[in-house]
Amino acid sequence: MNENFEHKYKQVVGAHFKDSLTGLFNHGFFQIAVEYEIERCNRYGISFTIAFIDIDSFNQYNQKQGYLQGDKILINIAGLIKKNIRNTDLLARYSGDRFAVILTESDIDSSLHIAKRIKMAIGQLSEGELSASIGLASYPEKALTKEGLLRNVNEALQEAKDGKSDKIYYFKKEKNKIDSHLPKILIVDDDLRNLKLLEALLLPLKYKIFKADNGKQALSILSKNEIDLVLLDIMMPEMDGFEVCRIIKTAKRTRMIPVVLITALDDIASKIKGIKAGADDFLTKPPNKVELLARTNSLIKLKKTTDSFTNIENVLFSLAKAVEAKDTYTQGHIERVAGVAVSLGKRMGLSDNDMEALKYGGVLHDIGKIGVPTKIINKPGPLAPEEFEVMKSHPKVGYNICLPLKKNLGPALDAIRWHHEKLDGSGYPDGLKGDKISLVARIMAVADIYDALITDRPYRKGMDINKALKILVNDANKEKLDKKVVTSLLELVKGSR
């Protein structure tokens, strides 16, 4: 950070920006520096990484060696970290025994090497009495805001303190089910500078970008790819934006793709012409970054919702009704389970992708009971062993029924197949253990059992909510159910009373 930036900090805050003990930048300065680095990253299309370095067992070291020696070792550690980073990086004392580093123009791979050097050096400095836990997260790869980035670094640090990856851990986004289906944006403009500008502005969203410098090329890209949004310049030679928009909106394959017209024109006649061509929105050139990102996000979500509705909504409800019709004792079960699962997902901070999986997984989790005879489903007493084996087949049957919708359902398939799995491996159909059961499936298992316990079944009456919760807690203590999920359910039920 340059001297002007430091001077600005002193002017605004009215205090020095350095920590009095270590001479490093302080917590407040670090926060502002992160904002500055995010702006720089967005402007130049670069990335950076933040590292949180926590000194393990520092309180015990203080008590054993004395606080003077504790302060001395912190000063030495600060100097040691500084030696292992570059001059362009920024080191701050984030809190008592925690340091924070902004590793400029770096990704996770390069930052991991630095983190390993720092960890080894701290151990050597204290002759093994102290060690360091280090959490890493990068921008914009793993977060789109300062708050999200710092939250990710904190999560990574906690994982490191829990003993993951030899006390160094980097924040990972879900990849297999999210990154492989990134939304695709097509930018169309005959001016190369405008194409580069829009691409740079959209960088924080981490969407896949396609570019075209004329209308014919744009239509060719649309014919070969599943595009989710088109940002379209109006003033282009040969085929203008109005004509391209009209073609997109009249073709059956592309008519549901949102189109935003971006133009220097700001007259009413142009907007009316754009509306007649089928445009979904307008932006004035050059676009405001905040407005561009907000509208892009909104239209991508709309496209995703439209796609989901078109492809699977009718299938979901028809199959759900078929299951409801067979089981006279569980009317409304799937809607209730879906509702509880979604509420748990919100409370636990799940991604939009997982929230959607909980919704659809809740509706479809028992769809495999279509293959279970009605006399078994509605039997008033305990099932015979051979009958129970037939009942146990329904998760796998349901999974196979829904597998053709894999592209739309994604992680909801986990909930359908694994909602009867247990963390100790005693569940079915695959006998999975621990983390091999996805979080979506673990949430669905708790929601399903809870509703089954408190509602009437052919072989018993529904039980008191408190008794049902005790059973779930007991199963969690036996490591059959996820304790975090059960705790979230307890909080959810308590909050609704």
N, C-alpha and C positions, 0 to 999 in steps of 0.2 A: 504494500500500500504506500502511496506517495505522501509527501509532506503536506500537500494541500488537503488530503483526506483526513490526516491526523489533526490538522489545524481546524478543520470543519467540526470534527468530533468535540474538540475542546470548546469551540464556540457554542455549540448546541447544548452540550451536557454541562458545561461549566466546571469540569473537573479533568484531571489527567487521565490518559487512556492506558496507562501502564499499571501493572500489579506491583505493589510496593515491595513484596518479598523477592519475587523472581525476576522482575524487570520485564516480564512478558506483557503482551497486550491483555487487557482485562475482558471479563465476560461481555460487557456492553459493547465494547469495540468489536469483539468477535461477531456478535449478532449483526451489527451494521456491515461488517466486512463480508459476511455471507450474502447479504442482500446485494452488495456491490458486485460480488463475484457472479451471482446469478444474472444480473444485468449484463455483465461482460460476456458471459457464456451465451446468452440469447443474442447479443449483438454480433458476435464473431463466430457463432456456431461451434464452440469448443466445449469441453467437459471439464469437470473438476471433482475431487473427492474430499470428503470430510472424514477425519479420524478422531475418535474419542479414545483417549488413553487413560485408563484407570489404574492406579497403583494398588495392587492387592494387599490386604492385611496391613495397611498403613497405620491404622489406629494401634494395633498390637505393637508395631515397630516403635511408635511414639512412646508407648508405655514402657517398653523394654529399654530403649536407648535414651529416652528423654526428649522433650519437645524441641530443645535447641538443636540436637542432632537431627531430629525430624525435619526442622526447617532447612538445615544444611543440606540434607539429602534431596529435598525438593528443589533447591537451587541447583544442585549438581545434575539432577534429572532433567531440569529445564535446559541446562547447557548441553547435555548429552543429546536430547531430542533435536535441539537446534543444529548440532553437528551432522545429524543424519537426514536433514531435509535440505531443500535447495533455498537459495536466497529469495526466490520468487514466492516461496510458500509462506504462510502466516501461522505463527504459533501463539497460542493464548493459554492462560491459566483459566480454565472454565469454571472450576470450583475448587474446594480444598485440595484434594489429591487427584483431581482430574484435569488433564490437559486436552486441548482441542487444536487440531491442525487443519488448515485449508491447503490441500495439495493441488496447486493450480495446474491446469492443462494436463490432467492425469485421469486414468481410468482405474478400475478395480485391480487389474492385473499388475500394473506398475506400482500401485499403492501397497499391494500385499508385500512386495519385496522390501519397501521402506519400513512397513510395520514389523516385519520379521527382524530386521536389523535393530530397530528401536527396542523391541522386546528382549532380544539377546543382550544388548548393551546394558539395559537396566538391571538384568540379572547379574551381570558381571560387576557392575558398579557397587552393588550391595552385597557381593559375595554370596548370592543366593538367598539372602534374607527377604528380599522383595522380588516380586514379579509383576508383570503388567498384563492387563486384559485390554484388548484393542478391538473396537468396533469400527467398521468402515461402511460408507454408503456414498454413491456417486450421483451427480446431477449432470444432465437430466435423465440419465438412464433409469434411475430407481425412484425418482420423485419429480414433481412438477412445481412445488412451492417450497419456500424456506421451511415452513412448519412441517411439511411432509418429509423433507430431507432430514431435518434434525430428529424427527420421530423415528425415522428409519435407522439413523446412526445409534440412537438410544437402544432400539430393539436389538441391533447387531451387537452392541456392547454387552447387553444382558445375556445374549446367547454365548458370547465369549466368556463371561464370568461364570456361566453354568458349565463351562468346560468343553465347549465345542471347538473343534479345529485347533487344538493346542493353544487356547486362549486368544486366538485371533479369528474374527468372524466378519463376513461381509453380508450386507442385507441383500436378499435375493427376492425378486418378484417371481410369481408363478409364471412358468414359461410354457409348458406343454399345452395348456388349455387356454391361455390368453394370448401370448406373444405370437403363436402360430396363426392366429386369426385377427391380426391387427387390422383396424379399419384402413381403407385405401382411399386416398384423396387424389383427384386429378386436377392439376393447375394448368390452365390454358391461357397463354398470352404470347403475342408475337414479339414482345420486347424481352430479351434475355435477362435484363436487369430486374424487371418486374418478377420474372419467374424465380430468380435467386432470392429476391427480397421476401416473397411469400413463403418460399421454402424455409428460409431462416426464421421467419416469424412463427411458423408452425412447428419448428424443431422441438419445443418443450412437450408437445403432445405425443411425440414418438409414434406418429402414424406413418404408414408407408406412403411415400409421395411418388406420383407419376407426373410427368411434365410433357406438355405439347405446345409447339409454337404456332400452330394453325388449326383450323376447324377439322380438316380432313384427318389429320394425325390424331386429334382428340377422339374422333368417332372410331378410328381404327383401334385405339387403346381400349375404348369402351367395349368393343366387340370381342376383345380377347381376355378381358379381366373383369372381376366382380368389384366394380368401383362403388364406394359408399357416399361420395360427395364430389361435386364438380364445382371448382372456383373458376369462373369463366369471364374473360375480358370481352367487352362489347366491340370495341373499335379494332377490328382485324381485317386485313385484305382478303379478297376472294370470298370467303365465307365469314360473315360477322357473327358475333355472339348470339344475337337474336335467332338467326337461322340454326346455329348449332343447338341452342336450347330447344327450339321447336322440334328438331329431329329427335333429340333425346326424349322429350316428353310425349312424342307420338308413337315411339317404338315400344312394343309390349315388353321387351326384355329390359329396357332402361327407364321406363316412364316413372318408376318409383324412386329413382335416384334424385336426391335433392340437388338443385342447381342454384348457385349464388352468382349473380351478375356483378362483376367488379368493373367500375367505369369512372372516368373523370366527369362524365356527363351527370348533371344534377337536375335536369329539367323534368317536369311532370310527364311530358310526352314520351320521353325515353322509358320512364318507369311503367307507364301504361302499356307501351309496346312490349316491355319485358314481361309484364304480367300476362299479356295475351299469348306470349310465347311459352308460358308455363313456369317462369322463374319462381323459386320458392323464397328468395330473399335478395337484398341488394346491399352492396358495400361501396363506399366512395373511395376512389384511388387518390393517394396511397392510404390503405386501410389502417385504422387504429388497431394496435396489437391486441389490447384487451377485448375490444369489440369483435375482432376477427376470431380469437380463440373461443370466446363465449358462444358466438353463433355457430362456429364449427362443431364444438362439443354438443350443442343443442341439436343440430341437424343430424349428426352422427347417431345420437341416441334415438332420435325419431326414426331414422332409417332402420336401426337395429330392432326397435319395437315393431315397426311395420313388417320387417322380414320374419320376425318370430311369430307374429300374428298370422301372417299369410301361410306360413309353412307348417305350423304345428298346433295352432290354437284349436281348430276344429277336431283334430285327431285326439288331443288331450281330453276334451270334454266328452267326446263320444265313447272313448275307452273308459273314462272315469264313471260314466253313467252305467256302462255295462257291468262294472264291478259292483257298484252300489245296488244294482237290481238283484244281484245274486245273494248279497249278504243283508238279510233283513235286520240284523242287530247292530250294524255299524253305519247307519245312515248319517252322512255328514262327517264321517271319520277322516276322509282324505282332505277335506277343506280345513278341518280343525288342525290336523297334523301340519299341513302346509302353513297355516297361520302361525302356529306356535314356532315352527322351524324358522320362518322368516323373522319373527320377533326376536328369537335367539340370535340369529345372524346379525341383525341390526345392533343388538346389545354387545355382541362380540366384535363388531367392527369389520365384518367381512366385506369383500369387494363386491361391486355391482354384479360381476360375473357369477360369483358364488351365491349372491342373494337370489338371482334369477334361477340358479340351479336348485335352491331350496324350495322356491315356489313350484317349479315344475316337478321336481323330485317328490314333493309332498303330494301333489295330485296323482302322480303315477306310481308311487312306491309299491302299491299293492296290485298293480295292473296284472301281474302274473297269476293272480287268483282266478282269472278267467279260465285257466286250465285246471283248477281244483274243483272236483264235484261239489255241487250245492249241499249234498247230504253231509259232507265233511265240514264244510264252512259253517253250517248251521247246526251241527251236532250238539245236543244239550249237555253232554258229559265229556269226560276226558277222551282224547283221541287215542286209538290203539297205535302201537308202534308203526305199523304199516301205513296207517292214515296220517300219522305225523310226518312220515317220510314224504308223502305226497304233498302235504302242506309246506314242507321245507323247500319244495322245488319252486315255489312261486317267485322268489327274488330272481333266480336265474331265468325263468320263463319270461318274467317281465322285462328283464334286461335284453333278452333276445328279440322280444317284440319291438322294443324301442330303439334297438341298435341302428336301424336304417335312418333314424333321425339324429344320429351322433353329432353331425355338424351343428345342429340347432340346440340339442340338449346339453352337450358338453359334460361338465361335472355332475349334472343331474343323474346321469347313468350310474355314477358311483352310489348315489343315494338309493336308487332302485335296486341295485344288486347287493349292496352291503348294509342295508338298514337293520339286518339281524345279526351282523358280525359283532363280536365282543373283543375288547382289548386283550383279554387273556387267551384268545384263540379258541374259545368254546362256542363261538357262533357259527352261523352258516350263511351262504353255501360254500365258502372258500376257506373257512377256518383261519382268517387273517389275524395278525397280532399287531398291537401298538400302532406306530405311525404308518404302517402299510394300509390302514383304514383311513381314508381321507376325512378331513374335518367336516365336510358337508355330510358324509355318511354317518359320522359320529353324532352330529346334531340331529339328523333324521332319526337315528335309533332312539335317542332320548325322547324326542317329541312323540314318536310312535308308541313307545312303552307307556309314557305318561297318559296319553289319551286312552290307551287300552285299559289302563288300571282304573281310571275314574269314570268309565262308561260301562253300561250293561253289556254283557256278553251272553251267549247261549248257555254257558256253564256256570255263570255267577252274576251277581249284581255289581254295579260300579261301586268302588270304595271311596272313602273319605279322602279329600285332597291331601291332608296332612299325612295320612297313612301311605298314600301313593308316593309322596315325596320322600318319606323315610325309606321306602323300598329302593328308590333311585339312589339315594345317598349311600345306602348300604352296598349297592352294586358298584357304585363309584369307589367306595373304600376297598372293595375287593378287586379293584382294577378291572372290572368288566366294562364299565362305562367311563367316559371322559369326565374327570372331576370338574374341569373348567366349564364344560357344557351344563352339567348338573347344577353347579353353583349359579350359573347365569339363569337357569330355569327357576331356582329358588328365589332369586332376586326379582325375576319377572312376575312370578305368582304373588310374591309379597307386595310388589308395587301396584298390582291390579286390584288388591283388596281394599 
